[in-house]
Amino acid sequence: MEYKTYSVLIPIPAQLAELPGKFKVKNLSSYTIAPEFSGVIPELKRVFSTLVIACQESNTAVFTLNAADLPDGAWEMTVSESGITAFAGDLTGASYAVNALAQMLFAATITGSPDAALDAVKISDVPRFAVRSFHLDCARHFQEKELVKKFLRILSLHRINTFHWHLVDGSGWRYASKVAPLLDAKGEMCDGQYTVEEVQEIAGYAKSLGITVIPEVDVPGHSHYLLEHYPQFACDPSHPGNEFCLGNPETMEFLKKIFTELMEIFPDSPIIHIGGDEAVTANWDKCPKCQKAMQEKGLSNTRELENAFMVELSRFIVKSGRTPMIWGTCSGQTYPDDTMIQVWLDIREPLKVAPHGNKILYSVHSSLYFDYPANLSEPWATWMFELTEKGVYMTDPYIIWADKVKDNIIGTEACLWTETIPQHRIFAKLFPRITAYSECAWSLPENKEWQDFARRKELLEAAGYFDYVKGI
């Protein structure tokens, strides 16, 4: 089958302009990279090594990657008969240019022919969304350090620039805390805990890939593991339950210490996720301390008390110089406009959030929860839908309300919860849907077409590109 080597690119670029001629791969003998983009050299060398291309660093280069005045993540590339020239606005854009070159080289060398060539082209590319995020739940089933680092590399090769790290939940506390030293490596589903040094090593590796980490400590619900060890912060210490006591003033002081520690561990994380989802009011409704706090604040119910509690915690995060993020709940509660809202429950949720001025990260479960089965031969829980690769691909955060939500939605996030996903199944849940998510998060909707995407993916798969991505 005849195809142009640039026609395999995933995600599909914003603009492609065909040029005359071809560049022979055997002539790819030397490269030069702008000093500020030196971080891409290991990946470039990995590509050349995999494809047995003898290309060395040189001042007179056939492949050149330079800096330019381009938006974050944007890149440009021209392939001509004489060589390849690329430009990027930042390190992530440079890595995306290298990745695009890798895809074209895999396509060109699919038969191993000595006459392999890249079709000449001019490419201009820029992301649709500034935030292209992926979430990993290490609290239910623990993921070892090296697996998380491999996970991050795969994200970077799919132009995902944000990693939401769900570190704690009711099932386990996955980093060693000096504030709460009783929280050990034991877990409800499996054991495991990162040292602070391991957490920072993973975060540093993410940074080297151009990925921002959003760490999460989920409160006031999802907390029974912590409350079993520190029952004094529960409404009923003899039966701690899942929720922190909102009427105990020591609760807030304790959590401020926890989040101060979290921000010290993640000094480069501009966004701190404070949870806020799925808390049950039953214990608050019968707790004397919560009822007293509700009356003192002039509130009519404990859901409003929860909101006041989370707003106070969000103010603490803001005063600490970070941006708070919270799970949306569709409960009608509102938050200051400097708090980011992660919508997950309903496609209409952005319509409720946008009028209040909050920035929105779109993660609606029926389209972007990767723990949901890709087909019904997988194990699945009663609340799950079948989420096929095409279902992910067809996701559009604007739905039909672009005029009402476009200015608020900063991007998308796919979520991989691990209630039913042990460590050895993580990558089985990523592929093949992560490729569809990559194009969903990056490319303009007018450039997307499912059949064309499927064709491009088949060609890259046949060329061995996805084996390279997986490290096979």
TITOR-174783 format. One record per residue (C-alpha): chain; x, y, z. Coordinates in steps of 0.001 Angstrom, whole numbers, padded with zeros to 6 digits. Layout:
REM residues N
+-------+---------+---------+---------+
! kette !       x !       y !       z !
+-------+---------+---------+---------+
!     A !       X !       Y !       Z !
...
+-------+---------+---------+---------+
This chain:
REM residues 472
+-------+---------+---------+---------+
! kette !       x !       y !       z !
+-------+---------+---------+---------+
!     A !  000000 !  000000 !  000000 !
!     A !  001342 !  003414 ! -000984 !
!     A !  001165 !  006180 !  001602 !
!     A !  002992 !  009362 !  002453 !
!     A !  005203 !  008999 !  005510 !
!     A !  003764 !  012150 !  007078 !
!     A !  000235 !  010775 !  006681 !
!     A !  000758 !  008353 !  009600 !
!     A !  001178 !  011011 !  012280 !
!     A ! -000774 !  010615 !  015538 !
!     A ! -002052 !  012941 !  016826 !
!     A ! -002902 !  014514 !  013515 !
!     A ! -001143 !  017898 !  013116 !
!     A ! -002898 !  021220 !  012773 !
!     A ! -001432 !  021899 !  009300 !
!     A !  000325 !  019788 !  006660 !
!     A !  001643 !  021102 !  003337 !
!     A !  003073 !  018611 !  000836 !
!     A !  006386 !  019537 ! -000778 !
!     A !  008091 !  017998 ! -003817 !
!     A !  010729 !  015321 ! -003427 !
!     A !  011922 !  012895 ! -000766 !
!     A !  014670 !  012708 !  001823 !
!     A !  016594 !  009423 !  001879 !
!     A !  016887 !  007996 !  005383 !
!     A !  020428 !  006687 !  004712 !
!     A !  021525 !  010339 !  004410 !
!     A !  020447 !  011038 !  008013 !
!     A !  024006 !  011118 !  009325 !
!     A !  024216 !  014070 !  011702 !
!     A !  022065 !  016209 !  013987 !
!     A !  022278 !  019344 !  016085 !
!     A !  019954 !  020300 !  018922 !
!     A !  019591 !  023736 !  020498 !
!     A !  021195 !  023664 !  023985 !
!     A !  017888 !  024367 !  025737 !
!     A !  016435 !  021247 !  024105 !
!     A !  019232 !  018862 !  025107 !
!     A !  016693 !  016900 !  027141 !
!     A !  015326 !  015347 !  023928 !
!     A !  018663 !  013833 !  022896 !
!     A !  018225 !  010523 !  024805 !
!     A !  014907 !  009868 !  023035 !
!     A !  016385 !  010865 !  019679 !
!     A !  019283 !  008469 !  020200 !
!     A !  016838 !  005726 !  021202 !
!     A !  014988 !  006196 !  017911 !
!     A !  018181 !  006053 !  015869 !
!     A !  019434 !  003014 !  017785 !
!     A !  016131 !  001161 !  017340 !
!     A !  016069 !  001812 !  013610 !
!     A !  019849 !  001250 !  013182 !
!     A !  020419 !  004762 !  011880 !
!     A !  024024 !  005921 !  012285 !
!     A !  023313 !  009540 !  013128 !
!     A !  025760 !  011518 !  015275 !
!     A !  025797 !  014973 !  016847 !
!     A !  027540 !  017508 !  014622 !
!     A !  027792 !  021252 !  013949 !
!     A !  026850 !  020701 !  010315 !
!     A !  023670 !  018727 !  010615 !
!     A !  021168 !  017007 !  008367 !
!     A !  018587 !  017186 !  011164 !
!     A !  018390 !  020469 !  013073 !
!     A !  016112 !  021356 !  016005 !
!     A !  016142 !  025026 !  016988 !
!     A !  014185 !  027321 !  019308 !
!     A !  011568 !  029705 !  017931 !
!     A !  008871 !  032063 !  019142 !
!     A !  006080 !  029522 !  019239 !
!     A !  003364 !  028756 !  021844 !
!     A !  004011 !  026165 !  024547 !
!     A !  003968 !  022679 !  023053 !
!     A !  003955 !  023942 !  019469 !
!     A !  006445 !  022751 !  016882 !
!     A !  007199 !  023028 !  013168 !
!     A !  009126 !  020783 !  010819 !
!     A !  010214 !  020899 !  007199 !
!     A !  011416 !  017772 !  005423 !
!     A !  013157 !  018467 !  002109 !
!     A !  015463 !  016588 ! -000231 !
!     A !  018489 !  018110 !  001526 !
!     A !  017542 !  017603 !  005165 !
!     A !  015163 !  018119 !  008060 !
!     A !  014695 !  021315 !  010057 !
!     A !  012476 !  021634 !  013117 !
!     A !  011547 !  024434 !  015510 !
!     A !  009861 !  024450 !  018902 !
!     A !  008759 !  026997 !  021452 !
!     A !  009725 !  024962 !  024529 !
!     A !  011125 !  021608 !  025604 !
!     A !  007796 !  019822 !  025297 !
!     A !  007350 !  021114 !  021746 !
!     A !  010849 !  019899 !  020936 !
!     A !  010049 !  016441 !  022291 !
!     A !  006861 !  016348 !  020196 !
!     A !  008874 !  017213 !  017087 !
!     A !  011263 !  014341 !  017833 !
!     A !  008313 !  012020 !  018358 !
!     A !  006770 !  013036 !  015032 !
!     A !  010091 !  012397 !  013298 !
!     A !  010208 !  008961 !  014960 !
!     A !  006769 !  008045 !  013621 !
!     A !  007725 !  009090 !  010091 !
!     A !  011021 !  007170 !  010274 !
!     A !  009241 !  004017 !  011434 !
!     A !  006806 !  004364 !  008542 !
!     A !  009627 !  004958 !  006044 !
!     A !  011663 !  001955 !  007183 !
!     A !  008775 ! -000526 !  007414 !
!     A !  010291 ! -002858 !  004769 !
!     A !  013939 ! -002346 !  005691 !
!     A !  014680 ! -001129 !  002189 !
!     A !  018025 !  000680 !  001723 !
!     A !  016099 !  003206 ! -000363 !
!     A !  013769 !  004180 !  002517 !
!     A !  012792 !  007828 !  002339 !
!     A !  010693 !  010472 !  004061 !
!     A !  008222 !  012357 !  001899 !
!     A !  008912 !  016086 !  001825 !
!     A !  006477 !  018129 !  003856 !
!     A !  006024 !  021248 !  005955 !
!     A !  004227 !  020677 !  009263 !
!     A !  002917 !  023284 !  011706 !
!     A !  001410 !  021948 !  014900 !
!     A ! -000031 !  023364 !  018098 !
!     A ! -002126 !  021693 !  020837 !
!     A ! -005844 !  022291 !  021055 !
!     A ! -005785 !  022170 !  024873 !
!     A ! -003064 !  023512 !  027150 !
!     A ! -003633 !  020723 !  029686 !
!     A ! -003578 !  017132 !  028442 !
!     A ! -003619 !  015071 !  031572 !
!     A ! -003611 !  011446 !  032669 !
!     A ! -004480 !  010205 !  036149 !
!     A ! -003120 !  007123 !  037897 !
!     A ! -004551 !  005698 !  041100 !
!     A ! -001703 !  004182 !  043133 !
!     A ! -003785 !  004098 !  046323 !
!     A ! -005951 !  001045 !  045593 !
!     A ! -003423 ! -001143 !  043780 !
!     A !  000105 !  000121 !  044338 !
!     A !  002361 !  000728 !  041316 !
!     A !  006110 !  000290 !  041770 !
!     A !  008486 !  003160 !  041043 !
!     A !  009923 !  001828 !  037778 !
!     A !  006465 !  001053 !  036434 !
!     A !  005325 !  004620 !  037150 !
!     A !  008380 !  005962 !  035321 !
!     A !  007619 !  003752 !  032311 !
!     A !  004013 !  004959 !  032501 !
!     A !  005279 !  008573 !  032363 !
!     A !  007485 !  007913 !  029333 !
!     A !  004505 !  006443 !  027488 !
!     A !  002457 !  009514 !  028401 !
!     A !  005151 !  011827 !  027030 !
!     A !  005224 !  009919 !  023723 !
!     A !  001493 !  010596 !  023439 !
!     A !  001921 !  014357 !  024083 !
!     A !  000349 !  014186 !  027514 !
!     A !  001855 !  016970 !  029602 !
!     A !  000213 !  016508 !  033024 !
!     A !  000247 !  013594 !  035467 !
!     A ! -002457 !  013546 !  038152 !
!     A ! -001106 !  011281 !  040883 !
!     A ! -003799 !  009850 !  043169 !
!     A ! -001506 !  008935 !  046049 !
!     A ! -003934 !  008286 !  048887 !
!     A ! -007433 !  006952 !  049380 !
!     A ! -009459 !  004884 !  051784 !
!     A ! -007541 !  001805 !  050643 !
!     A ! -004004 !  002999 !  051336 !
!     A ! -001561 !  005847 !  051901 !
!     A !  001223 !  005554 !  049365 !
!     A !  003924 !  008011 !  050453 !
!     A !  005833 !  008052 !  053737 !
!     A !  004540 !  010989 !  055784 !
!     A !  006370 !  012575 !  058701 !
!     A !  003151 !  014346 !  059691 !
!     A !  001284 !  011030 !  059892 !
!     A !  003974 !  008393 !  060527 !
!     A !  001457 !  005725 !  061554 !
!     A !  000392 !  005438 !  057900 !
!     A !  002514 !  002532 !  056743 !
!     A !  002885 !  000433 !  053603 !
!     A ! -000119 ! -001750 !  054357 !
!     A ! -003023 ! -001469 !  051954 !
!     A ! -006528 ! -002848 !  051657 !
!     A ! -005915 ! -004415 !  048220 !
!     A ! -002132 ! -004705 !  048256 !
!     A !  000849 ! -003355 !  050178 !
!     A !  003339 ! -000727 !  049054 !
!     A !  004578 !  002758 !  049820 !
!     A !  007023 !  005218 !  048254 !
!     A !  009729 !  006908 !  050255 !
!     A !  009834 !  010687 !  049885 !
!     A !  013014 !  010237 !  047857 !
!     A !  011241 !  007867 !  045456 !
!     A !  008321 !  010267 !  045062 !
!     A !  010722 !  013086 !  044238 !
!     A !  012667 !  010875 !  041820 !
!     A !  009449 !  010111 !  039942 !
!     A !  008439 !  013784 !  039956 !
!     A !  011903 !  014753 !  038685 !
!     A !  011649 !  012219 !  035886 !
!     A !  008245 !  013624 !  034925 !
!     A !  009745 !  017116 !  034802 !
!     A !  012535 !  015910 !  032499 !
!     A !  009811 !  014689 !  030110 !
!     A !  007974 !  018027 !  030200 !
!     A !  005200 !  016602 !  032397 !
!     A !  003702 !  018566 !  035294 !
!     A !  002641 !  016530 !  038337 !
!     A ! -000638 !  017223 !  040163 !
!     A ! -000435 !  015371 !  043504 !
!     A ! -003693 !  014561 !  045282 !
!     A ! -004682 !  013942 !  048877 !
!     A ! -008421 !  013285 !  048741 !
!     A ! -010450 !  014735 !  051652 !
!     A ! -012817 !  014933 !  053494 !
!     A ! -014131 !  011562 !  052229 !
!     A ! -012164 !  008544 !  051008 !
!     A ! -010215 !  008685 !  054267 !
!     A ! -010972 !  005556 !  056284 !
!     A ! -007386 !  004236 !  056039 !
!     A ! -006058 !  007397 !  057675 !
!     A ! -008892 !  007607 !  060207 !
!     A ! -008304 !  004024 !  061334 !
!     A ! -004812 !  005136 !  062357 !
!     A ! -005849 !  008605 !  063591 !
!     A ! -009437 !  008131 !  064848 !
!     A ! -009374 !  011406 !  066806 !
!     A ! -010184 !  013173 !  063516 !
!     A ! -013352 !  011130 !  062922 !
!     A ! -016852 !  012026 !  064104 !
!     A ! -017003 !  008781 !  066090 !
!     A ! -013504 !  007525 !  067007 !
!     A ! -014911 !  004081 !  067864 !
!     A ! -016299 !  003756 !  064317 !
!     A ! -014138 !  006092 !  062201 !
!     A ! -015884 !  005663 !  058851 !
!     A ! -014677 !  007388 !  055666 !
!     A ! -015080 !  011093 !  056436 !
!     A ! -013113 !  013542 !  058546 !
!     A ! -015063 !  015325 !  061272 !
!     A ! -015800 !  018801 !  059921 !
!     A ! -016728 !  020222 !  063325 !
!     A ! -013442 !  019390 !  065015 !
!     A ! -011105 !  022400 !  064645 !
!     A ! -008104 !  020080 !  064979 !
!     A ! -009102 !  018417 !  061695 !
!     A ! -008306 !  021495 !  059634 !
!     A ! -005030 !  022112 !  061453 !
!     A ! -003982 !  018510 !  060855 !
!     A ! -004849 !  018692 !  057142 !
!     A ! -002995 !  021968 !  056736 !
!     A !  000107 !  020188 !  058026 !
!     A ! -000516 !  017313 !  055599 !
!     A ! -000853 !  019654 !  052627 !
!     A !  002139 !  021732 !  053714 !
!     A !  004172 !  018532 !  053679 !
!     A !  002731 !  017578 !  050268 !
!     A !  003699 !  020955 !  048815 !
!     A !  007222 !  020593 !  050229 !
!     A !  007538 !  017163 !  048584 !
!     A !  006247 !  018591 !  045267 !
!     A !  007840 !  022073 !  045032 !
!     A !  007367 !  022193 !  041243 !
!     A !  003638 !  021363 !  041257 !
!     A !  001585 !  024525 !  040633 !
!     A ! -001711 !  022654 !  041181 !
!     A ! -002573 !  020734 !  044347 !
!     A ! -005614 !  018457 !  044216 !
!     A ! -007550 !  018402 !  047495 !
!     A ! -010185 !  015815 !  046517 !
!     A ! -013702 !  016732 !  047589 !
!     A ! -015746 !  013935 !  046041 !
!     A ! -018175 !  011260 !  047191 !
!     A ! -018254 !  012170 !  050897 !
!     A ! -021283 !  010771 !  052723 !
!     A ! -023109 !  013051 !  055168 !
!     A ! -024511 !  010368 !  057521 !
!     A ! -021879 !  010749 !  060252 !
!     A ! -021887 !  014557 !  059979 !
!     A ! -025676 !  014633 !  060306 !
!     A ! -025534 !  012958 !  063732 !
!     A ! -022206 !  014388 !  064959 !
!     A ! -022617 !  016995 !  067762 !
!     A ! -019433 !  018810 !  066728 !
!     A ! -020534 !  019038 !  063088 !
!     A ! -024033 !  020164 !  064062 !
!     A ! -022601 !  022847 !  066338 !
!     A ! -020233 !  024102 !  063622 !
!     A ! -023104 !  024193 !  061134 !
!     A ! -025229 !  026306 !  063491 !
!     A ! -022365 !  028674 !  064325 !
!     A ! -021747 !  029313 !  060643 !
!     A ! -025459 !  029809 !  059922 !
!     A ! -025596 !  026902 !  057490 !
!     A ! -028704 !  024901 !  056711 !
!     A ! -027195 !  021427 !  056123 !
!     A ! -023976 !  019463 !  056373 !
!     A ! -023373 !  019597 !  052631 !
!     A ! -022986 !  023361 !  053043 !
!     A ! -020653 !  022670 !  055978 !
!     A ! -018566 !  020445 !  053719 !
!     A ! -018403 !  023226 !  051169 !
!     A ! -017269 !  025768 !  053787 !
!     A ! -014607 !  023314 !  054960 !
!     A ! -013257 !  022758 !  051452 !
!     A ! -013316 !  026469 !  050647 !
!     A ! -011202 !  027135 !  053760 !
!     A ! -008761 !  024432 !  052705 !
!     A ! -008630 !  025881 !  049192 !
!     A ! -007799 !  029325 !  050680 !
!     A ! -004882 !  027736 !  052507 !
!     A ! -003575 !  026284 !  049229 !
!     A ! -003898 !  029677 !  047515 !
!     A ! -002078 !  031464 !  050363 !
!     A !  000692 !  028897 !  049957 !
!     A !  001202 !  030049 !  046374 !
!     A ! -000469 !  027108 !  044618 !
!     A ! -003742 !  026563 !  042765 !
!     A ! -006294 !  024227 !  044371 !
!     A ! -008222 !  021697 !  042328 !
!     A ! -011324 !  019828 !  043474 !
!     A ! -013522 !  017091 !  042046 !
!     A ! -016851 !  018442 !  040852 !
!     A ! -019882 !  016912 !  042545 !
!     A ! -022962 !  018262 !  040729 !
!     A ! -024279 !  019044 !  044245 !
!     A ! -024879 !  022713 !  043506 !
!     A ! -022045 !  023957 !  045754 !
!     A ! -019717 !  026644 !  044407 !
!     A ! -016080 !  027557 !  044998 !
!     A ! -013976 !  030713 !  044532 !
!     A ! -013079 !  031265 !  040904 !
!     A ! -009383 !  030601 !  041543 !
!     A ! -010227 !  026973 !  042373 !
!     A ! -010059 !  024585 !  039436 !
!     A ! -012918 !  022122 !  039093 !
!     A ! -012416 !  018647 !  037686 !
!     A ! -015746 !  017570 !  036191 !
!     A ! -016298 !  013819 !  036061 !
!     A ! -019895 !  012886 !  036777 !
!     A ! -021981 !  014413 !  034005 !
!     A ! -021521 !  016056 !  030604 !
!     A ! -023702 !  018953 !  031814 !
!     A ! -021458 !  019720 !  034762 !
!     A ! -019354 !  022309 !  032852 !
!     A ! -022555 !  024277 !  032250 !
!     A ! -023046 !  024525 !  036018 !
!     A ! -019432 !  025445 !  036770 !
!     A ! -018611 !  027894 !  033971 !
!     A ! -020921 !  030756 !  035118 !
!     A ! -018937 !  030969 !  038371 !
!     A ! -015667 !  031613 !  036500 !
!     A ! -013806 !  028451 !  037542 !
!     A ! -011356 !  026821 !  035162 !
!     A ! -012452 !  023284 !  034284 !
!     A ! -010584 !  020033 !  033650 !
!     A ! -012856 !  017669 !  031718 !
!     A ! -012838 !  014015 !  032855 !
!     A ! -016406 !  012790 !  032416 !
!     A ! -016317 !  009116 !  033360 !
!     A ! -018376 !  007678 !  030521 !
!     A ! -015779 !  008936 !  028015 !
!     A ! -012461 !  009069 !  029852 !
!     A ! -012303 !  006525 !  032688 !
!     A ! -009787 !  003940 !  031500 !
!     A ! -010643 !  001460 !  034253 !
!     A ! -013922 !  000928 !  032386 !
!     A ! -013762 ! -002152 !  030148 !
!     A ! -012622 ! -001710 !  026560 !
!     A ! -014727 ! -004796 !  025865 !
!     A ! -017008 ! -006860 !  028048 !
!     A ! -014634 ! -009812 !  028250 !
!     A ! -012831 ! -007811 !  030941 !
!     A ! -013830 ! -007748 !  034604 !
!     A ! -016004 ! -004773 !  035362 !
!     A ! -017950 ! -003285 !  038235 !
!     A ! -021666 ! -002528 !  038253 !
!     A ! -021169 !  001218 !  037840 !
!     A ! -019002 !  000893 !  034725 !
!     A ! -019832 !  001374 !  031057 !
!     A ! -018108 ! -000269 !  028129 !
!     A ! -015617 !  002313 !  026881 !
!     A ! -014209 !  001424 !  023481 !
!     A ! -011308 !  003032 !  021687 !
!     A ! -013778 !  004776 !  019392 !
!     A ! -015726 !  006014 !  022410 !
!     A ! -012591 !  007728 !  023722 !
!     A ! -011787 !  009137 !  020281 !
!     A ! -015197 !  010725 !  019854 !
!     A ! -014969 !  012671 !  023130 !
!     A ! -015282 !  016447 !  022860 !
!     A ! -015339 !  018462 !  026115 !
!     A ! -017410 !  021205 !  024509 !
!     A ! -020189 !  018769 !  023550 !
!     A ! -022611 !  021224 !  021878 !
!     A ! -022019 !  024128 !  024247 !
!     A ! -018754 !  025633 !  023018 !
!     A ! -020079 !  029183 !  023356 !
!     A ! -020834 !  028588 !  027052 !
!     A ! -017839 !  026535 !  028235 !
!     A ! -014939 !  027124 !  025818 !
!     A ! -013347 !  029910 !  027860 !
!     A ! -013394 !  027813 !  031025 !
!     A ! -012233 !  024361 !  029890 !
!     A ! -008438 !  024228 !  030092 !
!     A ! -008129 !  020644 !  028941 !
!     A ! -008932 !  016990 !  029432 !
!     A ! -007900 !  014186 !  031731 !
!     A ! -008188 !  010450 !  031293 !
!     A ! -008394 !  008580 !  034601 !
!     A ! -007148 !  005111 !  035472 !
!     A ! -008628 !  004018 !  038778 !
!     A ! -007351 !  000709 !  040090 !
!     A ! -010078 ! -000930 !  042177 !
!     A ! -010051 ! -003747 !  039599 !
!     A ! -006620 ! -003125 !  038050 !
!     A ! -003582 ! -004802 !  039651 !
!     A ! -000154 ! -003584 !  038604 !
!     A !  000365 ! -006173 !  035856 !
!     A ! -002739 ! -004927 !  033966 !
!     A ! -001826 ! -001226 !  033844 !
!     A ! -000463 ! -001184 !  030306 !
!     A ! -003213 ! -003474 !  029039 !
!     A ! -005615 ! -000720 !  030134 !
!     A ! -003572 !  002008 !  028440 !
!     A ! -003375 !  000427 !  024993 !
!     A ! -004869 !  000920 !  022505 !
!     A ! -007104 !  003642 !  023945 !
!     A ! -004306 !  006032 !  024950 !
!     A ! -003571 !  006646 !  021262 !
!     A ! -007160 !  007728 !  020692 !
!     A ! -007000 !  009915 !  023786 !
!     A ! -003815 !  011551 !  022515 !
!     A ! -005570 !  012771 !  019384 !
!     A ! -008694 !  013707 !  021345 !
!     A ! -006657 !  015946 !  023660 !
!     A ! -004312 !  017420 !  021049 !
!     A ! -005916 !  017766 !  017637 !
!     A ! -008494 !  020152 !  016253 !
!     A ! -011875 !  018438 !  015873 !
!     A ! -012174 !  019503 !  012228 !
!     A ! -008989 !  017529 !  011447 !
!     A ! -010185 !  014347 !  013163 !
!     A ! -011905 !  011442 !  011427 !
!     A ! -012240 !  007994 !  012951 !
!     A ! -011529 !  005898 !  009847 !
!     A ! -008475 !  007966 !  009014 !
!     A ! -007215 !  007631 !  012600 !
!     A ! -007695 !  003843 !  012464 !
!     A ! -005719 !  003708 !  009195 !
!     A ! -002842 !  005735 !  010650 !
!     A ! -002716 !  003608 !  013780 !
!     A ! -002691 !  000376 !  011775 !
!     A !  000258 !  001621 !  009705 !
!     A !  002258 !  002628 !  012783 !
!     A !  001471 ! -000672 !  014438 !
!     A !  002624 ! -002595 !  011371 !
!     A !  005814 ! -000527 !  011302 !
!     A !  006665 ! -001558 !  014867 !
!     A !  006223 !  001911 !  016349 !
!     A !  003984 !  000852 !  019239 !
!     A !  006419 ! -001890 !  020241 !
!     A !  009019 !  000876 !  020472 !
!     A !  006679 !  002990 !  022607 !
!     A !  006050 !  000077 !  024981 !
!     A !  009762 ! -000619 !  025244 !
!     A !  009484 ! -004040 !  023624 !
+-------+---------+---------+---------+
